Amino acid sequence: MDHYNEQLIRKLSEPKDIFLRILICFLTSAVIFICVGAMILFGFPMLIIIAAGACYLAYLLLSGTFIEYEYIVTNNDLDIDKISGKRKRKRLITVKLDTVRSWGEYTGKTDPNANATVMASDATGRNMWYLDADHEKYGKVTVLFTPSEETVYNINFGVPYSARKKLAPRDDGRNKESDGNL
């Protein structure tokens, strides 16, 4: 049986994200004020193009501060992508699930021997999971993420048997008893 799952997680705004948005708005307002003021005082109509360009650049920068993560489980692979502003996608890591040494709910401690850590969670600190694996490019890797119940279920089938978690049985509709109505 093939296992496939996609999950999209939106990262919540952190104080640094909010500060960056305020800074972008403030700088854009300053550039527009200077351009419009210079255009009125000195009669340079081309400055309106610079003001419009500043607005467009501000839009691009502001939308880039909204981050989403996509987890894709395909049989024995876990792909994690970072999506910035719903327009720019970057593959963070692909983990072969048969190289997983351990995984489970995150308690605040990571593998001290990990060469790299990939943070792809929603930044709430709740329902976070970790995954320690061997990666062909980065060596020992720790992945911190926020999977749904279905994603956990599909990952569990790909990891080695010794690392599998005992999960509650899923109710997929096939285990329901008949109510007598046919």
Buried (B, 14 or more C-beta within 10 A) or exposed (E): EEBEBEBEBEBEBEEEBEEBBEEBEEBBEEBBEBBEEBBEEEEEEEBEEBBEEBEEBBEEBBEBBBBBBBBBBBEBEBBBBBBBBEEEEEEBBBBBBEBBBBBEEBEEEBBEEBEEBBBBBBBEEEBBBBBBBBBEEBEBBBBBBBBBEBBBBBBBBBBEEEBBEEEEEEEEEEEEEEEEEE
